[in-house]
């Protein structure tokens, strides 16, 4: 779903983030819960009658990939076996052509459009940067996305709240370098509210993804959240484990020596 947003300039001299000026009283801390080693989930109420889902993951343990199809993709139908989490990607045209730069595993699918932000994936590790700073490689994937909710360096990407609420998704990076996947699947937020939510979740940089009927999110691990896309989308972001988690002793087969030893020791 194509939407044009002007690039917002950061006023670095401003001493207080816009979220802090608009919030009273302060929001309570986010209650993260561990769904798997290196992966936390949270359900947050950023506004009355609005529910947001968030996934925070260790980039050493999990890999993010960019999936694209000229005929369209949907969540959950297009998700691969063994996925951990997934979210819709960037904007696209009516014929499903990406609205901006899209590079998948080194192959350019669409040229850049304007000067916006970019989500860059190298060896499954995500980073956010300005589009003019991106250096393509033979293996990197790049998704042009806009607007920045939190600029690289931490300044506000959205200066004012226009009150236009919609279903939203976003991707961010926190102070520890962990990836953040954020979805507001139902009632919706304004872009300014989404920026404030990303800050509350710990993001130091964040970018808006497509929204509205394109909004889709899935979490394979308990609690198993899923919000289906209402339309075909051009691209998806899919999170997988870099290596299988070790099996617990009671999950091994009876012939497994490790299980036999443990059982015998009892």
Secondary structure by P-SEA (a helix, b strand, c coil): cbbbbcbbbbccccccccccccccccccccccccccccbbbbcccccccbbbbbbbbccccbbbbbbbbcccccccccccccccbbbbbcccccccccccbbbcccccccccccbbbbbcccccbbbbbccccccccccbbbbbbccccccccccccccccccccccccccccccccbbbbbbbccccccaaaaaaaaaaacccbbbbccccccbbbbbccccbbbbbbcccccbbbbbbbcccccccccccccccaaaaaaaaac
